Amino acid sequence: MTVPPSGRLPWPGRRRRTGLMTSRPFSLVLALVPLVMGVISLKTGCHPLQPAKTVAEMAQEPPAPLTLGAGDVIDVKHFYVPELDESQIVRPDGCMTLALIGDIQVTGKTPGQLQEDLVRRYGPHLKEPRLTVLVRRVYDSRAWVTGEVKRPGPVQMPGRLTVLEAIAEVGGGARPTADLRKVLVVRQKDGRHYGCLINVEDILAGKAGEQFVLQPRDVVYVPPTKITRANDWMDQFVNKMVPQSRTLFYYPIGPGGAGTVGVDTTNR
């Protein structure tokens, strides 16, 4: 049972409405509609995605050579001195520490280059330094998927991975609010970054077209649809600015209307 703020019960059969009337906020929303539509059209129309490369150009790019970096797991195996064998994780500073030679820089080198450096460093300590470098795990072999997907985040790349496979990997694919016609792939390479647009919707429709394999550190961005961006703008700049209305309805119950039941429609 709800008692009105005045402490008095309403007359039997009478409906009482308290709080802000719904007509004023509704009128305010109507007055803002032309402004909102104008801003949304500017927001969605003046900043189109401008990729630097086409799908064909991205497909022609050779894969980057494997270079070692922080977080990689590396084994150093000596042919004649197995007691010097090591298995280490490259430190955040890009170095690893080995017996007899101390710290050695690893980041940016290929496994072959690291092997040559180790042979040279072990030369003064071993009569015939023969060793091999094995890469057990590459930490930076990941692409990143973000935007309108169910579970954005990194995707491991143990082998070849296409854009569609990466999107499907993150929790089952894209959300209903995703615009699959304009999926952006940003590549970070040689201190530069550039992008390419892919129409994943055509791929899912079975249409023929070129595709390319992702490379480590690629970022796949699935943008929202225009209506989703408009809804977000409305919620942020309109819905949160308009005061919420509150309507309370009281209904008499019991013999002779001795009691009341209240219904609060706030946020409904």
Buried (B, 14 or more C-beta within 10 A) or exposed (E): EBEBEEEEBBEEEEEBEEEEEBEEBEEEBEEBEEEBEEBBEEBBEEEEEEBEBEBEBBEEEEEEEBBBBBEBBBEBBBEEBEEBEBEBBBBEEBBBEBEEBEEBBBBEBBBEBBBEBBBEBBEEEBEEBEBEBEBEEBBBBBBBBBBBBEEBEEBEBEEEBBBBBBBBBBBEBBBEBBBBEBBBBBBEEEEEEBBBBBBBBEBEEEEEEEEBBBBBBBBBBBBBBBEBBBBEBBEEBBEEEEEEBBBBBBBBEEEEBEBBEBEEEEEE
